[in-house]
Each structure stands twice: as C-alpha cells, then as structure tokens.
Amino acid sequence: MVQTFPQVLLWLVGLALTQEVHTVKASSCKVLPEDEEWPTPAEWEQFNVTVGGRLLGPVIPLSAPCHDNPSGLGSYDADECSKITASWHSTELHIHHPTSILYPLFSNNSCLHSTDRFSPCTRGYYPIYVVNISTPDQISATVSFAKAKNVRLNIKNTGHDFLGRSTGRGSLSIWTTHLKSIELIDSYAGETEYTGHAVKFGAGVSVLDLLEATDKADKMILGGAQRSVGVGGGFLAAGGHSPLSSRFGLAVDSVLEFDIVLANGSFVTATQKSYPDIFWAVRGGGGSTFGVVTSWTLRTFDTMPTTTIRMKFNASNEENYWKAVSTFLEITPNMGDQGVYSFVVLRNQVMHITALYGPNLTVAELDQLLNPFLERLHSDAIKYTKKSLHVTSFFPAFYETNAVTKAGWDAAMASRLIPRDVVENNLDSLVSELKKLSTFANGEPRVIYLMSFNPICTVEPNLCDNSVNPVWRKSVTHVVANLPQSRNMTMSDIKRRARLHVLDDFQPMRDLTPGSGAYMNEASDFEPDFQEAFYGVNYGRLYEIKQKYDPTGVFYATQAVGSENWTESDGVLCSNDGVEVKVD
Ligand SMILES: Cc1cc2nc3c(=O)[nH]c(=O)nc-3n(C[C@H](O)[C@H](O)[C@H](O)COP(=O)(O)OP(=O)(O)OC[C@H]3O[C@@H](n4cnc5c(N)ncnc54)[C@H](O)[C@@H]3O)c2cc1C
C-alpha cells in the first residue's frame, strides 16, 4: 500500500514510541510522488527540456502487460505477456528496459510476470522517472535537479547488481547503458608513468563489446567472467575480478583515468594529479557513491594464446566428492601463481568447472597443473567430462567458454574472500564448512561458487595505490554460497531465510577467516559490519572523501560508503538524524 507523507510521518512517530532501533527524521526523507514537495508536472516538463527531451516516465514496470488491473499500472496484453514470459531469463530483456533489474527481489518482487493476472501491478521499489543518458551534461542536470528537489537519485547501467543497488523506490534514475563509445588509443601518454596502448570507453559498454573491440587490435582488457556485465559501472568501481586477474591483478589496477560527474554537478577528469582523492576513491570504493562515471581509460594488454578447460562430474559417493573438491582447492594457489583463473559451481554433489582459464599456457601445461586433481578423480573412479580449447588469442577463448547468464531468479547470497594461508594450512576446515553450507534446513540444496585466482597488483606499481580492500591481494578463492528463494514465499519469509543463511549459517566461514573480507559486488545486503568486510582499512579515508564531495548524500546505495547515515524502510530513504524508527 502506498502511504501519503502524513501517513509516513504518523507511522514514524508511532514506531518511535514503541521501538528503539534507528534514528530517522521524517522531514529529512527523500520525497515520494505522494508528498506535497514532489515536483509538479510542469517542473518535470521543464526538467525534460534541460536534459534534451531524454526524460522517460513515469516508467511502467516491464511486466505490466501481464496484469489486468485498471486501478494499478497493469495493461494486460496476452501476446506481450507471453513474449516477456518467454524471455524472462534473458539478461538483455532487463538491461534494455529503463528500470528493470536482473534480480526482481530488490524491487520488492513488484509486478512480476509470473503472478496472478488480476493481482495489482505496482511500481514497488522501481524508479519512477529515468533519464536515458547520452551526454555528461544530462547527468549534471539530473544530479542538480534531484538535489534541488530532494528526489532520490538512482544509477542503473545493466541492472546486474546482486545487492539491488541499481533500483530505488520513487527515484529519478540515471540510465547509463547507452554510453557505448569505444576509442582505441595507440599511444596513451597521460599523467601516470604508463605510456602505450589504451582504450577509452563509455560507462555503458559491456564486457563482451569491450573484449571484442580490443581484440581487433590484438589487445585485451580485464573484464568480468560474464559477457553481459557492464565494465564501466559497478564492476570497475568495486575492483572487478577477471579471467585475467591471476596475470594482471584486478580490473581496476589498469585504470589510467576516468571522467565523472560529481555531486555538485561538475564534470571532471580524475587522474593521479587531477582530483587525486576521487581518483583513488572511485577505483575500488564502490559504485553510486562519489559520482557518476561517464567514461574510463584503461591500459590494454597484448592478447595472448589462451587455453581453457571445462569439466563436470557427478559423484555418487559423498566422501569422494568432497575429497575431489578439497584436492581442487589445494592446487588453486599454485594454479593462480601460474596465471590460472577458475570458476567452479558445486550443487547436489555435482562439481562443474565452468571455466579454467590459462592465459599464455598450452593445453599440456594446464593439464599438468590440474594433474593432482585428475589423479584424485581417477583413483576414486569418478567419471568426468572434460573439454579443452586452445586458441591464439584471449577473446575467442572467452567467447567459447563463457556461458550466457540467466537473469530473473532470486537467491540470498553470502560470500567471503579466502586467504591463501587458510587454503594452504587449514584446508580441512574450509572444506568442512563448504560441506555444511551445501545444504540448508531440511536438506534443501544451496549452490556454492568457488572463484580462484591470484589478484595481486604488479603490472603498474604506481596504479596499485587504489581503494580496493587490501584483503583481496592475500586471497586465492572467493567463496559464494547462494540460497535459492522462491516467488511463492512471502517477503518476510524471504528475509528470514536470507538472515539465517547469511548471519547464522555463513558465520563459521567468517570465523575461519578472521581479518579477511568479502567482495562488495557479490555479497549480501545483510553482510554484518559491511564497512570492515567490503572496504577494510580503507573505510575511514573513503568516508572522509565521501563527506568532502557529497556531504548531503546525493548518491546512496545499500552498504555503500556513507550509507550508514541513511535508513531505508519499505523503500523510503531517510537520513539518520531524528525520530526513532524500527528497521526490519
Ligand atoms: C551474471 C553476473 C556475472 C558477474 N561476473 C562478475 C565477474 O566476473 N567479476 C566481477 O568482479 N563481478 C562480477 N559480477 C558482479 C558485478 O561486478 C556487479 O553486479 C556489478 O555491480 C555490475 O555492474 P553494472 O554496472 O553492470 O550493474 P548495475 O546494476 O547497473 O550497477 C551496479 C552498481 O553500480 C552503480 N553504477 C552503475 N553505473 C555507474 C556509473 N556510471 N557511475 C557510478 N555508479 C554506477 C549502480 O548504481 C549500482 O550501484 C557479476 C554479476 C552478475 C550478475
């Protein structure tokens, strides 16, 4: 139910009398369409002129054609609905809609295609207005308008975010996905020590597009392991692990400069010498925090012959299964040292190595590194499938090996970066925790992802001083445990299960790895002590820079730097300096 502003105020005061949790002052909440302070239609119209007619909205949710609900936003159309239903799991469907995101849980599961046709289609936690960005000026104008009108600002690139940080109730959204320029630079000479080949690209360019473009010049960049992820949005801002990370570090280590619109609306270029604090903070301190990046310049690398291996087996014997997992983990530090990156999925006693990337390695060399694991499978008579590929450059290896991701599902995610020391000296405990995590209550299977690498920053030492949580550099495996959630559950059940999964069941993994952290982009929005886990020793400096450039919190995202100054309850975003409110 949508509440009016006076209702919200009464609700806040009522809660203040009965509960004691967070402090939120109603008057410092971002405005919603039902509030008196919400911009008038004439003001929106005028704003649209300032952004060159690029304003979209009020935007109707993607699945509105699946709802027959005259009093809501539904507009039932059987053909349209069946098209949406048929392509619901396609990432492209959600990327190309102005407000849709890959994981609808974060929209409060609003207006789903799969719910009853006669149930209301509401906007839920989706943005209401969107600026389809084509120039930095439009971003400056949008930031200034949102700030002046106290409207919540959102930034969406591809909508891949696992913590729902590219949506927000009642927000005005900056949609960057159409910033697609790619310029190859033969001899970059800027303010870093690096000179040589580079690429400048718009914030909306995907991993696939950037790898393809650089490959044409026999170069490559560090993109994510999945083709549809945006390079220039949340990925680079959080560090970004890549199939090339064991050779060249994290993706952000190769950033030479970037262009950004700051909270005061100014459009600046950040380099080691110009806005050095912003240059440091944005390279690892997270998206939607310090500004809106419009383009990045990365150094490129000469492409190299690459071997990939994919393997899969189903072990009927549980003990043998976990012995195999253990042997695989045991060899990952050495594989990482030799430049190998691996991506493994564990579920229901199936181990699926979806990709083992060996840049600059032959098939024989990669097999040799994998040999202890293969021997383990042979000695335990585990039958497996194995496919190897060797090509003369990285891009075709990536293209052939990388599976297309499915969108539109929901899961509670918990994760941890596992230090080398734990894998080398406490492997039994690690495997024992993974085994416990492989099932939830009543034997319900969880899915475990193991990404192994050696992401040390060596390639460009003067660029290694960035704000990525330093625990990355000591980590050799990134463990992600997913608890699948179902649309048929109530939201309170979904949250209860997520808390159990993240706070209780995953706690032993945190206990096993004291002083480590978690990757902010592949983690839970329930992560305890997120400042320590996601940002580590850099948090204090990041917070100061946030206060310097965005003291009023124009940019906000769940668990972003400075987000502790805000409380979000039922999608209503209020600053923490007034009435006491319980947060669920
Ligand atoms: C299928 C899949 C595969 C993945 N694989 C990898 C991987 O291999 N390696 C890895 O490191 N991560 C990976 N991730 C995680 C990925 O890094 C995050 O989901 C990331 O947030 C995606 O960024 P985006 O810009 O594409 O998505 P969005 O959801 O659009 O944005 C993510 C965040 O960045 C903010 N943002 C977007 N654009 C800008 C901008 N221009 N300026 C400032 N803030 C901005 C948004 O507000 C939001 O907070 C994967 C995720 C998925 C879903």
The ligand as a MOL file (V3000), in Angstrom:
LIG
                    3D

  0  0  0     0  0            999 V3000
M  V30 BEGIN CTAB
M  V30 COUNTS 53 58 0 0 0
M  V30 BEGIN ATOM
M  V30 1 C 25.9310 -12.7570 -14.1200 0
M  V30 2 C 26.9120 -11.9430 -13.3570 0
M  V30 3 C 28.2600 -12.1770 -13.5230 0
M  V30 4 C 29.1920 -11.4260 -12.8160 0
M  V30 5 N 30.5210 -11.6560 -13.0060 0
M  V30 6 C 31.4290 -10.8980 -12.3590 0
M  V30 7 C 32.8270 -11.0920 -12.5540 0
M  V30 8 O 33.2600 -11.9510 -13.2970 0
M  V30 9 N 33.6800 -10.2960 -11.8740 0
M  V30 10 C 33.2500 -9.3330 -11.0280 0
M  V30 11 O 34.0890 -8.6360 -10.4510 0
M  V30 12 N 31.9380 -9.1230 -10.8200 0
M  V30 13 C 31.0280 -9.8810 -11.4610 0
M  V30 14 N 29.6940 -9.6840 -11.2420 0
M  V30 15 C 29.2750 -8.6640 -10.2830 0
M  V30 16 C 29.2560 -7.3070 -10.9600 0
M  V30 17 O 30.5350 -6.7340 -10.8250 0
M  V30 18 C 28.2130 -6.4260 -10.2780 0
M  V30 19 O 26.9340 -6.9800 -10.4420 0
M  V30 20 C 28.2450 -5.0040 -10.7830 0
M  V30 21 O 27.5870 -4.2040 -9.8450 0
M  V30 22 C 27.6150 -4.8510 -12.1420 0
M  V30 23 O 27.7290 -3.5330 -12.5690 0
M  V30 24 P 26.7490 -2.9440 -13.6920 0
M  V30 25 O 27.1530 -1.5550 -13.8870 0
M  V30 26 O 26.7810 -3.8680 -14.8420 0
M  V30 27 O 25.3190 -3.1110 -12.9960 0
M  V30 28 P 24.2630 -2.1030 -12.3580 0
M  V30 29 O 23.3850 -2.9700 -11.5350 0
M  V30 30 O 23.6030 -1.3000 -13.3870 0
M  V30 31 O 25.1110 -1.1460 -11.4280 0
M  V30 32 C 25.8130 -1.6420 -10.3180 0
M  V30 33 C 26.1110 -0.5340 -9.3110 0
M  V30 34 O 26.9460 0.4530 -9.8880 0
M  V30 35 C 26.2940 1.7190 -9.9090 0
M  V30 36 N 26.6430 2.3400 -11.1810 0
M  V30 37 C 26.3260 1.8900 -12.4140 0
M  V30 38 N 26.8530 2.6950 -13.3330 0
M  V30 39 C 27.5180 3.6640 -12.6790 0
M  V30 40 C 28.2760 4.7900 -13.0930 0
M  V30 41 N 28.4440 5.0810 -14.3730 0
M  V30 42 N 28.8290 5.5840 -12.1500 0
M  V30 43 C 28.6610 5.3090 -10.8300 0
M  V30 44 N 27.9520 4.2590 -10.3820 0
M  V30 45 C 27.3940 3.4440 -11.3030 0
M  V30 46 C 24.8200 1.4100 -9.7520 0
M  V30 47 O 24.1140 2.4700 -9.1690 0
M  V30 48 C 24.8770 0.2170 -8.8300 0
M  V30 49 O 25.0920 0.6620 -7.5140 0
M  V30 50 C 28.7460 -10.4300 -11.9300 0
M  V30 51 C 27.3760 -10.1970 -11.7670 0
M  V30 52 C 26.4710 -10.9490 -12.4720 0
M  V30 53 C 25.0080 -10.6990 -12.2730 0
M  V30 END ATOM
M  V30 BEGIN BOND
M  V30 1 1 1 2
M  V30 2 1 2 3
M  V30 3 2 2 52
M  V30 4 2 3 4
M  V30 5 1 4 5
M  V30 6 1 4 50
M  V30 7 2 5 6
M  V30 8 1 6 7
M  V30 9 1 6 13
M  V30 10 2 7 8
M  V30 11 1 7 9
M  V30 12 1 9 10
M  V30 13 2 10 11
M  V30 14 1 10 12
M  V30 15 2 12 13
M  V30 16 1 13 14
M  V30 17 1 14 15
M  V30 18 1 14 50
M  V30 19 1 15 16
M  V30 20 1 16 17
M  V30 21 1 16 18
M  V30 22 1 18 19
M  V30 23 1 18 20
M  V30 24 1 20 21
M  V30 25 1 20 22
M  V30 26 1 22 23
M  V30 27 1 23 24
M  V30 28 2 24 25
M  V30 29 1 24 26
M  V30 30 1 24 27
M  V30 31 1 27 28
M  V30 32 2 28 29
M  V30 33 1 28 30
M  V30 34 1 28 31
M  V30 35 1 31 32
M  V30 36 1 32 33
M  V30 37 1 33 34
M  V30 38 1 33 48
M  V30 39 1 34 35
M  V30 40 1 35 36
M  V30 41 1 35 46
M  V30 42 1 36 37
M  V30 43 1 36 45
M  V30 44 2 37 38
M  V30 45 1 38 39
M  V30 46 1 39 40
M  V30 47 2 39 45
M  V30 48 1 40 41
M  V30 49 2 40 42
M  V30 50 1 42 43
M  V30 51 2 43 44
M  V30 52 1 44 45
M  V30 53 1 46 47
M  V30 54 1 46 48
M  V30 55 1 48 49
M  V30 56 2 50 51
M  V30 57 1 51 52
M  V30 58 1 52 53
M  V30 END BOND
M  V30 END CTAB
M  END
